[in-house]
């Protein structure tokens, strides 16, 4: 269960589908290991052992596990966490961050975000795991975590076998 807010105002309470947890980094329902709940990230790390883990959702986030205690850290603006070296590096062509780069909205989606349909979630026409949030007439691209697809009926990411979506070259067809 999580609370939907806009401009620091309560909108409604939402519930993730069974087996999923809310992922605050991506603002979607996700599998527990990808949701990166702080008590879940380091759950299997042995007592007395310290490791550093990259975030699966954000190139700027990483976690320090001290035993099973999780400490979340964020790289400085303009830098990304590089797991190979274990520190933050400049985000450039030599060190590209692929986890956050998503397609720009096609014109068919842009036309649906009029400013009158606030908080709408619009599916991408050809990618079943991508959708757009329409906020104040602006589109914000979002991608469901691996193994999940956007469920237009629930307006949230859901387990792939619970969503009827067929990816196509030109358009996505949601089965009735």
C-alpha positions in Angstrom: 0.0 0.0 0.0 1.3 3.5 -0.8 -0.1 7.0 -0.9 -0.4 8.9 -4.2 0.4 12.6 -3.8 0.7 15.6 -6.1 2.1 19.0 -5.1 2.4 17.6 -1.5 -1.4 17.0 -1.5 -3.0 13.6 -0.8 -4.8 12.2 -3.8 -5.6 8.6 -2.9 -4.3 5.4 -1.4 -3.1 2.7 -3.8 -2.3 -1.0 -3.5 0.2 -3.0 -5.5 -0.9 -6.3 -7.1 -0.3 -9.4 -5.0 3.4 -10.2 -4.8 4.7 -6.8 -5.7 6.0 -3.9 -3.5 6.0 -0.2 -4.2 9.3 1.0 -5.7 9.8 4.7 -4.5 12.7 5.3 -6.9 10.6 4.4 -10.0 7.2 5.2 -8.5 5.8 1.9 -9.7 4.9 -1.5 -8.2 7.8 -3.9 -8.6 9.1 -7.3 -7.5 10.4 -7.1 -3.9 14.1 -7.5 -4.9 13.8 -4.7 -7.4 11.7 -2.4 -5.2 14.8 -1.9 -3.2 13.0 -1.7 0.1 15.9 -0.9 2.5 15.2 -3.9 4.7 15.2 -6.2 1.6 18.3 -5.1 -0.3 20.9 -6.5 2.2 18.8 -9.3 3.7 21.2 -12.1 2.7 24.5 -10.3 3.6 26.3 -12.1 6.4 26.8 -10.3 9.8 30.1 -8.4 9.8 30.4 -8.4 6.0 30.4 -5.0 4.2 29.5 -4.8 0.5 28.4 -2.1 -1.9 25.6 -2.7 -4.4 24.5 -0.7 -7.4 20.8 0.2 -7.7 18.9 -1.6 -10.4 16.7 1.5 -10.9 18.9 4.5 -10.8 22.4 5.2 -12.0 22.9 7.7 -9.2 21.9 5.4 -6.3 23.9 2.7 -4.6 23.7 0.8 -1.3 26.2 0.0 1.4 25.4 -3.2 3.2 26.8 -3.6 6.7 25.7 -7.0 7.7 22.0 -6.9 6.8 21.7 -3.2 7.5 21.2 -1.1 4.3 22.5 2.5 3.9 21.3 4.2 0.7 23.7 6.7 -1.0 23.4 9.0 -3.9 26.1 10.2 -6.3 26.6 14.0 -6.8 24.7 15.6 -9.7 26.3 14.8 -13.1 27.8 11.5 -11.8 26.7 7.9 -11.7 27.7 4.9 -9.6 30.1 2.6 -11.4 30.0 -0.9 -9.7 33.2 -2.0 -11.4 35.3 0.6 -9.5 32.9 1.0 -6.5 32.6 4.8 -6.8 30.8 7.6 -8.6 32.2 8.8 -12.0 31.2 11.5 -14.5 28.2 10.5 -16.6 29.5 10.9 -20.2 30.0 8.9 -23.4 32.7 6.8 -21.8 30.5 5.9 -18.8 26.9 5.9 -20.2 24.0 5.2 -17.9 21.6 3.0 -19.7 19.2 2.3 -16.8 17.3 5.6 -17.1 17.3 6.4 -20.9 13.8 5.8 -22.3 12.2 6.8 -25.6 10.7 10.2 -26.1 6.9 10.1 -26.3 5.4 9.7 -29.8 3.1 12.3 -31.1 0.0 10.1 -30.5 0.8 10.1 -26.8 1.7 13.9 -26.7 -1.7 14.7 -28.1 -3.4 12.8 -25.2 -1.7 15.0 -22.5 -3.8 18.1 -22.6 -3.4 19.4 -19.0 -7.0 18.4 -18.3 -6.3 14.8 -17.7 -3.9 15.2 -14.7 -2.4 12.0 -13.2 -3.4 10.0 -16.3 -1.1 7.2 -17.2 -0.8 6.6 -21.0 0.6 3.4 -22.4 3.4 3.6 -24.9 2.0 2.6 -28.3 4.7 0.0 -29.1 6.4 -1.0 -25.8 4.3 -2.8 -23.2 6.6 -2.0 -20.3 6.7 1.8 -21.0 4.1 4.4 -20.1 3.8 8.1 -19.5 2.5 10.2 -16.6 0.6 13.3 -17.6 1.2 16.0 -15.0 0.4 19.7 -15.6 0.3 19.1 -19.3 3.8 17.5 -19.3 4.6 13.9 -20.0 7.0 12.0 -17.8 8.3 8.7 -19.2 8.3 5.7 -16.9 9.4 2.1 -17.5 8.1 -0.9 -15.6 10.8 -3.0 -13.9 12.0 -6.2 -15.6 9.3 -8.9 -15.9 6.5 -6.4 -15.4 4.3 -4.7 -18.0 2.1 -1.7 -17.8 -1.5 -2.6 -17.0 -3.8 0.1 -18.5 -6.8 -1.2 -16.5 -5.1 -0.8 -13.1 -2.9 2.1 -14.4 0.2 0.5 -12.8 2.9 -2.1 -13.6 1.8 -5.6 -13.0 3.1 -9.2 -13.4 3.5 -10.0 -17.1 1.1 -12.9 -17.0 -1.6 -10.6 -15.5 -1.4 -8.1 -18.4 -2.8 -8.8 -21.9 -0.5 -6.8 -24.1 1.0 -7.8 -27.4 4.0 -5.7 -28.6 3.7 -4.7 -32.2 5.9 -2.8 -34.6 3.4 0.1 -35.0 1.0 -0.2 -32.1 0.4 -2.0 -28.9 -2.8 -4.0 -28.8 -4.3 -4.7 -25.4 -6.5 -7.8 -25.4 -10.1 -7.3 -24.2 
